[in-house]
Amino acid sequence: MLLMVARVMTVAPIGFDGSIIEVESDATNGLPSLQIVGLGNKAIDEAKERVRSAITNSLLDYPKKRITINLAPAELPKDGAHYDVPIALAILCVSGQLQQK
């Protein structure tokens, strides 16, 4: 079963506090690609290759879909590689390889 939308919750560290970040994933037909939106820096942009490699090397199927990842809320700056796991989980959920509850 292929979901069309998946959402994973994570946290953005901001000083001594944190803020909830929703990692929303959408998969549609089209040329295979991964687009990440939501005020991410260069490390977030590089997550595309890290996540693709991690999913493939875990013997899971990287979906051949047009995938859009939204990191919400957009007004909070997001940086660092700690978003890789939530992004990978969102992709696996939207492709039907993990079941979201």
Secondary structure as GFF3:
##gff-version 3
##sequence-region A 1 101
A	DSSP	beta_strand	5	14	.	.	.	ID=ss1
A	DSSP	beta_strand	17	28	.	.	.	ID=ss2
A	DSSP	beta_strand	33	37	.	.	.	ID=ss3
A	DSSP	alpha_helix	42	57	.	.	.	ID=ss4
A	DSSP	beta_strand	66	72	.	.	.	ID=ss5
A	DSSP	three_ten_helix	81	83	.	.	.	ID=ss6
A	DSSP	alpha_helix	84	94	.	.	.	ID=ss7
###
